[in-house]
Amino acid sequence: MSYELEYLELLGFEVTTDARAVSSRFPTTFEEYVEPTWPAFLLDLIPSGHARRFWERELGLPNTEGPQKRPPQRSRSDPSAKREGRVWGGGVGGEAPDVENDWSVLVRGAGNPPGNVRVASAAEVAPLGEHPGFERGEILERRDAFIEYARSRGASVAGGSGAAGDAPKFLLREDDRGRWHADGALDDARTRASWLVKFPRSAASDDRLVLEAEAPYARVASRFGVRVAAGLTWERDCLFVPRFDRRREADGSLGRLGLESLYSLAGVAAFGAPTSKDVFARALARCATDPRAELRELLLRDVLDVALGNTDNHGRNTSVLKEPRGPTRLSPLYDFAPMILDVQGIARVSRWDAEREGYPEWGAVADSLAVHGLEPAPTKAWLRALAPRVAALPDMMRDEGVPARVIHVLTERVARVARSLEATR
């Protein structure tokens, strides 16, 4: 993989890893980057879940569910590489049908993913025609016409981990008349706001409970000191999440901020690959503008993950937000919910090397972060100081409207985490 000369000229030959680079792992240089697998950032772009199934049907492909480790072998001289999205994987060979499917879905379906990196061939696909959009009430009622419209325009995105399945999620835009459209179906000038809209995965009460808890969980996290974006809204079994990777610029244009998952930062080119928190911490320290501040933020989030049962903490549920000529730091918190209640029983996905049965040994974790500039003694003192705040989480959860059953299930877990923090040495 390499950057085109015209693009480097446009940047004034500035070497950067901010939002102007396709990934923080690939600075904007003349270098040709060779990877043994897909470049990991492509997995942040390729549709999956409902969206992937739509594109497989649209393209007449067999369903395979998920990128493989080996991409189609394409050299820089292969004209189809430039034509099909101007991005290619310098893989280790293999032309298996499922791998070809991955490529086809990528170059047709990755036209408007979260973040600011898009595949040109997908972005240039002609829209399916004007549509008047939908009223908010039609979304809340989950009318078949809305669901079919959103999926047919590639607005659905994957949800959950490989174990959790995929709850229906849609990237939508609200126009200046308050009508709602698929993200790629409304031009920037008419966009008033950008949203992620989520529905429960099924009619089961636990699925509904997990999603209902997400909005008050975000308020709890904000009070706890975690970086959280604008408020989430739960209404009639539907969660409305304002997108933080889109913003209105001073000149009135719609800005797209870079968004890159921890999987991508760590070079993990497989969905659901078991990856330790230590690997993610190392990747974050390498790319963050202020590594120590971001590692502490990562640690603070993990305290809450453990205490509040957010076990589905895989590397695509945490990302960095990147600005052109601006800082790279952890994005606002997202997909933070009591996944421990999921009916399929999701064990903690990403764990520290110093961890037993899903509970970190906080002192050893602090020691492991010293290599990244986070001094152990003050970090341990800070962790101990979190203990009374963690112990108070049940009261905070009640204040913020977390469902009573969630609080009941987690009370002993919260107390255990508070004790472990207090004992940190």
N, C-alpha and C positions, 0 to 999 in steps of 0.2 A: 504494500500500500504506500502511496506517496501523494503529496499535494501537487496540484497542477501549477505550473509556473505562473499562469495568469492570476491565480488566487494569491500566491506569495507576493506578486507585484502589487496587488490590491492592498495587501497588508503593509506595504513598504518594506518587505523582507524582515519584518519584526518577528523574532522568535518568541512564541507565547504558548502557554497551555490553558489560557482562559477560554471564554465562550467562543473565540474565533478558531479554536482547534477542534477537530472532531472528537478528541478525547484528551484528557489530561495526560494520558500515557504517550501521546504522539504529538510532540511540539511541532510547530509550523516551521519546518526546515526543508532543505532539499533532500534529506535522507530518504531512502527507500526502506520502509519498515517491513520486516519479514516475521510472520508469526507461524507457529506450528498448527494453529487452529484458526477458526473465524477470529478476526479482530473482535475482542469482547464487546466493544461498544455497539456492534451490530445487533446484539441480542436485546439492547435497550430499545431498538427501533422496530424490530420485526414483530408483526402482529402475532398474538397468541390467544388462546382461549376462544371465545366467541368470534373475535375478529379474524383469527387464523382460519377457523372453520368456514367463515363467509368467503374468504379469498380462495380457499381450496375448492369450494363449490363453484365459485365464479370462474376459476381457471381450469376446472375439470380435473383437479388433482385428487389422488387418494388422500384420505385423512391420515396424518402421521403425528400430529401434536408435538411440535417442538424441534428446534434446531439441533442438529447433530454436531459432533466435534469436527467433522471434516467437510470443508466447503468444496464446491467445484473448483478444480484447478484452473486458474485463469492467469495468464501472464499480462504484463502491461501492454504488450503488443496486440492482445486479443481485442478487436474492435468492439465485441459485444460487451466487454467489461466497461468501457466508457459509455456505451449506449445505454446499458442497463444500470443506470444509477450512479455512474462514475465512482464506484467503490467496488472492491473485489477482495477476496480473501486469498492470500498467498499460501494456500493450504498444502497438505502433504499428499494430496492426490485422492483419487476415489470419485466415481461418478454414480454413486448409489442413487436410486430414484428418490429416496427421502431427502437426500442432500439437495438434489435438483429442485425438489419442492420448496425447500427452505429459500433457495435463491429466488425462485419465482415469486413466492409470497413477499419476500423482501423488496424486490424491485417494482412490484405492483402495489403493495399494501402499506409501505412505510412513507407515505406522502405527508403525514401530519402528526407524527408521534409527539409525546411530551418532550419538552426541551426545544433546542433550536437546530438540531441536525435533521435534515430530511433527505430522502433519496430522490434525486432529480426526476427520474423516470416516473416515479409514483406521484410526485407533486405536480407533474405536468399533465397527468391524466385529466381529460375533459370532465367537468362535473356532470352529474346525471340529470341536469335540468333544474330549473327554478322550482322552489317549493315554498309555500307560504309560511312554513314553520308551524309550531304547536304552541298552544297555551300551556301555562304551567299546570293547570288542572288536568290536562290530557296526559302529561307526564306522570302526575301523581296517581292517576287512575290506571297507568300502565296499559293504555289502550293499544290493541294489536297494531293499529296503523302507525303509532309512534315507534314501537319496538322494531317493526319491520323496516321502517324508514331509516332509523338510526343504524341498524345493522347493515342495511344495503349500501350505506354511504361510509362504511368502515369506521363508524363512531364508537363501536364497542371496544373495550380494552380488557386485558386479562385481569383476573382477580385472584388473590390468594396464592398459595404455593402449590406445587404439584400434588401434595397430599390434600390440600383443602378444596381442590376443584376451582371453579371460576364463577364467582358471583357476578351477576350482570352489572357492568359499569359502562358508562357512556361519557365520552368527551363531547360537550355541547357548548354552543355559544348563544348568548341572549342578544337580540338585536335592539335597536333603539325604540321599538314598539313593544318590547317585553315578550316577543315571541322567540321560541327556542328552535335551534337548528343544529344539525351535525357539525362538528368542529370544522371539517373541511368544506362545508357547503355554504358558508357565509363569508363574504369578503371582509377584510380587516376594517375597512372604513365604516361598515355598518355594525360592527361588533361593539356592544356596550359592556359585556362581561363574559368571561370564560369560566366554565364550570366542569367539574367531574360529578356526575350523578350516579349514585349507587343504590341498588335494590338488594334485599335479602336473597341469599342463594336459593332458598326454598321456602315453602310455607311452614317449615318446622319452627316451633317457638324459640329454640336455641339459636337458630340462624338469625331470626329477627332480633333477639336479645343482643347478640354480638354487635350487630350493626347499629341498633338503637344506642348502645353504650358509647359509640365512637365520638359523638359530638360532646357529651359531658366529659369523656376521657381527655379530649383536647383541652378543655377548660381546666381540668385538674393538672395536666402537664404544664400549662401556662403558669398557673399559680405556683407550681413546683420549681419554676425557673427554666424550663425547657423552651427552646425556640419554636414558637407556634405561629402559624399564619392567621389570617382573618377567620372569624367564627364560622363553624359548620352549623348547618340547620337540619334538624330532623323533623320531617313532616309526613304524616300518613304513610309510615313504613318506607320512606324515601329519604336518603341522605344527600344534601346539596353541599358540595365542597368547592369553595372558590379556588381557582388555580393560581398558584404563586409563581409559575413559570411564564406567565403572560402579564404584561403591564402596559398601561397607556403611557407613551413617551411624551415629552414636552411639546414635540411638534405635532402631536395628535396621532401618530402612527402606533400600531400595535407592536410592542416589543416582545421578542422571544428570548428568554434567558436559557442558558445552557443548563441541562439537568443530566447528571451522569451517576449511575448506580454504583454502590460499593463493589458489586460484582465486576463491573466494567473497570473501575479503578484498579482492582486487584488482578485484572487479566483473566478472570474466570469465564471461559467461553462455553458454558453449558448451563442449561436451566436446572435449578434445584440442586446444584453440586454442593455437597457438604463442605463448608468453608468456615474456618475458625474466626472468632472475633479478633484474634491476634493478627491474622492475615489482613483483615479489613482495617485494623488500627494502623498497621504499617503502610498500607496503601493511602490511607487518609493523611497520615503524617507527611508522606512524600508529596502530596499535591496541594494541601491546604495552604492558604496564605499565612495563617497563624496556627501552626500545628498544635501547639500546646492548648490553645483555647478550644480548638475543635475536638481534640482528644478528651478534654474534660466534658465537653458537651456530649460526646459519644458515651462516656462513662455515666453521666447523669441520666441519659436516656435508658441505658441498660439497667440502672437501678430501678427505674420505673417499669421497664419491661418485665423484670423478674418479679417485682412486688405485685404488679397488677395483671400478671398472667398473659402478657402479649408474647406468646410463644412462637408465633409465625414471623420471626425476626430475620428472615433470609436477606441476602444481600441486595435484592431489588426493592426491598421495603425501606431502604435508607439510601439517600443520594446526596451529592453535593450540588449546590446551585452556583452557576458561574455567570459572571457578567463580562461583556467585552470591556477590556481595560479596567476591570474591577476585581474584587476579591473572589476567591474560591473558598466556600465554606459549606458546612452541612446545610441542606435545605431545611425549611420548616418541617416539623414532624408530620408524618402522614401514615395512614393504615395502622393506627395505634388503637388497639381494641383488645378485649379479654378473650383472645383466641383459645385460651385454655378451656373455654366452655364449648368449643366447636364439637359437634356431634361425632366427627371423625377422629377426635383425639389427637391434636397436633402437639407433639413434643417440641421442646425448645430447639429451634433449627440451628442457629449459629451460637456456638459456645466458646468461652475462653479455654485455653489449654489448662488453666488453673480453675477447674470447675468440677463439681461433683453433683450428679443427679439433678442438673439444671439450676444449681445454686453456686454462683461464683465464690471463690475464696478471695475476697476483696483485697486483702493485703498482698497476696501473690500477684493479683492483677495489677495493682499499683506498681509493684516491683518490675513487672514485665514492660511497663510503659516508660521506664526510665531511659531506655535506649532512644526513645523519641523525644527526650527533653523534658518529660514530666517528672519532676523530682518526687521520689517516693514519700519522704517524710511529710511534706505539706499535703500531698495527695491523700495520704492515709488520714491525716487530721481532718481534711475536708470531708472524706467519706464518713468518718465517725460523727461529724457534725450533722450529717444527713439523717442519722438514726431517729432523732425525735420527730423530724419532719415526715419521715416514712411512717412512723408509728401513728401519726395524726392523719394519714391518708383516708381511713374510713370516714372520719368526720368531714373531710374535704370532699369526698365522693358524694356523701349525702347532700352537702351544700350545693353541689353542682348538678344534682339530679341524676346521678348514676343509678340505674335500676337496683332496687333493694336486693334482689336475688344475686346480682353480681357482687355486691358488697358482702353479703353473707358468705358466699363461696370463697371469697378472697381474704377474709379477715385474718385467719390463721397464717396464711401465706405472707401477708403484709407484716405481721408480728415477727415471723421468722426472719425476714429480710432485715427488719429493724434491729433485731438481736445480732445478726451477723455483721452489720455495719458497726454497731457499737463495739463489737469485739475485734475490729480490724486493728492489726498490729504490724 
